Amino acid sequence: MSKRAGGSKGGGKSGSQKSGSKKSGQKTSGQKTTGPGGGDRQMHVRLKTARRHTASSQRWLQRQLNDPYVAAAKREGFRSRAAYKLAEIDDKHRLLKPGSRVVDLGAAPGGWSQIAAERTQAVAGKGQVVAIDINPMEPLHGVEVVHLDFTAEGAEDRLKALLRGGGADVVLSDMAAPTTGHTRTDHIRIMALAEAAAYFACDVLAPGGAFLSKVLQGGTERELLDLLKRSFATVRHLKPPASRSDSAELYVLATGFRGK
Ligand SMILES: C[S@@+](CC[C@H](N)C(=O)[O-])C[C@H]1O[C@@H](n2cnc3c(N)ncnc32)[C@H](O)[C@@H]1O
C-alpha cells in the first residue's frame, strides 16, 4: 500500500510489505517475526541509548520499536497504530460503508479518522467524518475536526450541527483520559467517557446505526450495558488482534440501533 501523503488519505488494511529498515540508535538481532497482515519484518530492536531513559520509558520505547503495528503504521502513513484496530473490526463487522456519516470521539492523532474517511468515501464527498478531541489534531482531508472536550457544555450540539441531517450512522469512541497510574481511578475515568459516548450515540444515531467504544476488561459496566442492550439489536465485546494482549482494553460494539 502506498504511503499516505501528509496523512491526508486514509484507510487500508494491514500491510504485507517487507520492512526492517534500521534507524540510528537501534540494533537488530535478526530474529524474524510476523507483522500485521502476515508481513515479515526483522526483529528484535534493542535500545542503544538505554542509559538515557528511565526504566518505564525504556520499556515503552523497546515495545514501540518491536511492535509490527507501529512499523506498519509508519510505512503505510497512518497517524497511529490504533488505525489497525478499527480496520480489523470493520473488516469483520462492516460498519463503515460508502456514504456513512461517522462521528469519531477522541480522534487524535487521527488513525481512526483516516480509516473512516477512506471507507465512507468522505474525501470524495460521499460519506462524512466529524472528529473531536480535547487535544489539537492536524487537519485531515475529508474530516471535519473539532478541538474541544467532548464532555464540555455545548460539545454535543456542535457535533450535531456539523452532521448532515443532524444525525449519524456510526459513532466511534476511542476516548481515553491520560492514565494516573491508579487502576481504579483510570477505570472510572475511561468508563465515564464510554458512557457519555453511548448516551450521545443514542441521541444522534439514525435507526440501524452502530456504536463502537473503547471499554476496559471486566466488560462494560452494568448501567452502560443495560442502555446498549435496550437501544441496540446486538451488543458484543471485541478484542481486535491489534489491541495489545497485555492491555486491559476491550471494545464494545452495538449494532442495529432501534431509534429514539
Ligand atoms: C487512544 S487516543 C485515540 C487514538 C485515535 N483513535 C487514533 O486512531 O489516532 C485517545 C484520545 O482521546 C482523547 N480524549 C480523552 N478525553 C477526551 C475528552 N473528554 N474529549 C475529547 N477527547 C478526549 C485524548 O486526547 C486522545 O487523543
The ligand as an SDF file (V2000), in Angstrom:
LIG
                    3D

 27 29  0  0  0  0  0  0  0  0999 V2000
   -6.2310    6.3750   22.3070 C   0  0  0  0  0  0  0  0  0  0  0  0
   -6.2930    8.0370   21.8020 S   0  0  0  0  0  0  0  0  0  0  0  0
   -7.2230    7.9370   20.3010 C   0  0  0  0  0  0  0  0  0  0  0  0
   -6.4470    7.4030   19.1320 C   0  0  0  0  0  0  0  0  0  0  0  0
   -7.2280    7.5380   17.8520 C   0  0  0  0  0  0  0  0  0  0  0  0
   -8.3710    6.6450   17.8220 N   0  0  0  0  0  0  0  0  0  0  0  0
   -6.3740    7.2570   16.6530 C   0  0  0  0  0  0  0  0  0  0  0  0
   -6.6440    6.2980   15.9340 O   0  0  0  0  0  0  0  0  0  0  0  0
   -5.4390    8.0100   16.3900 O   0  0  0  0  0  0  0  0  0  0  0  0
   -7.4490    8.7150   22.9210 C   0  0  0  0  0  0  0  0  0  0  0  0
   -7.8120   10.1560   22.6450 C   0  0  0  0  0  0  0  0  0  0  0  0
   -8.9280   10.5120   23.4700 O   0  0  0  0  0  0  0  0  0  0  0  0
   -8.8230   11.8940   23.6940 C   0  0  0  0  0  0  0  0  0  0  0  0
   -9.7100   12.3270   24.7820 N   0  0  0  0  0  0  0  0  0  0  0  0
   -9.6550   11.9600   26.0790 C   0  0  0  0  0  0  0  0  0  0  0  0
  -10.6100   12.5870   26.7740 N   0  0  0  0  0  0  0  0  0  0  0  0
  -11.3130   13.3510   25.8900 C   0  0  0  0  0  0  0  0  0  0  0  0
  -12.4120   14.2270   26.0100 C   0  0  0  0  0  0  0  0  0  0  0  0
  -13.0090   14.4590   27.2060 N   0  0  0  0  0  0  0  0  0  0  0  0
  -12.8730   14.8570   24.9120 N   0  0  0  0  0  0  0  0  0  0  0  0
  -12.2720   14.6440   23.7220 C   0  0  0  0  0  0  0  0  0  0  0  0
  -11.2090   13.8230   23.5470 N   0  0  0  0  0  0  0  0  0  0  0  0
  -10.7400   13.1820   24.6130 C   0  0  0  0  0  0  0  0  0  0  0  0
   -7.3390   12.0770   24.0020 C   0  0  0  0  0  0  0  0  0  0  0  0
   -6.9440   13.4180   23.8700 O   0  0  0  0  0  0  0  0  0  0  0  0
   -6.7080   11.1390   22.9690 C   0  0  0  0  0  0  0  0  0  0  0  0
   -6.3140   11.8400   21.8300 O   0  0  0  0  0  0  0  0  0  0  0  0
  1  2  1  0
  2  3  1  0
  2 10  1  0
  3  4  1  0
  4  5  1  0
  5  6  1  0
  5  7  1  0
  7  8  2  0
  7  9  1  0
 10 11  1  0
 11 12  1  0
 11 26  1  0
 12 13  1  0
 13 14  1  0
 13 24  1  0
 14 15  1  0
 14 23  1  0
 15 16  2  0
 16 17  1  0
 17 18  1  0
 17 23  2  0
 18 19  1  0
 18 20  2  0
 20 21  1  0
 21 22  2  0
 22 23  1  0
 24 25  1  0
 24 26  1  0
 26 27  1  0
M  CHG  2   2   1   9  -1
M  END
$$$$
